[in-house]
Amino acid sequence: MATNQLELGESALLGNLRLTDVCERPDLIEQTLKEHRNTQGRIQAVGRRTLGPWLKATIWGLRVYVLFMTVVVIINIVHTV
């Protein structure tokens, strides 16, 4: 087996914990997953904010600008070749 691959018995550092510690204490993994699920639930409960009309207009203006500049660059490339 290659030396750069981790085995479950090795004591490679994972943050402040060793891999053997994590294998011996699966409650750490469960606690971390529980915190992640709680946070994910709070984020979904908040939802997205609606964009105001000025912000929507600005975003669309930037989209049009990018398309326009792409056309300008393509035209310049065609003229120089």
ChimeraX attribute file (.defattr): number of C-alpha atoms within 10 A of each C-alpha:
attribute: neighborCount
match mode: 1-to-1
recipient: residues
	/A:1	6
	/A:2	5
	/A:3	6
	/A:4	6
	/A:5	7
	/A:6	12
	/A:7	12
	/A:8	10
	/A:9	10
	/A:10	11
	/A:11	14
	/A:12	14
	/A:13	11
	/A:14	11
	/A:15	7
	/A:16	6
	/A:17	12
	/A:18	14
	/A:19	19
	/A:20	16
	/A:21	15
	/A:22	15
	/A:23	13
	/A:24	10
	/A:25	11
	/A:26	10
	/A:27	11
	/A:28	14
	/A:29	12
	/A:30	11
	/A:31	11
	/A:32	11
	/A:33	12
	/A:34	12
	/A:35	12
	/A:36	12
	/A:37	12
	/A:38	11
	/A:39	12
	/A:40	11
	/A:41	11
	/A:42	11
	/A:43	11
	/A:44	9
	/A:45	9
	/A:46	8
	/A:47	8
	/A:48	8
	/A:49	6
	/A:50	8
	/A:51	9
	/A:52	8
	/A:53	9
	/A:54	9
	/A:55	11
	/A:56	12
	/A:57	12
	/A:58	11
	/A:59	12
	/A:60	12
	/A:61	12
	/A:62	12
	/A:63	11
	/A:64	12
	/A:65	12
	/A:66	12
	/A:67	12
	/A:68	11
	/A:69	11
	/A:70	12
	/A:71	12
	/A:72	12
	/A:73	12
	/A:74	10
	/A:75	11
	/A:76	11
	/A:77	10
	/A:78	9
	/A:79	8
	/A:80	6
	/A:81	5
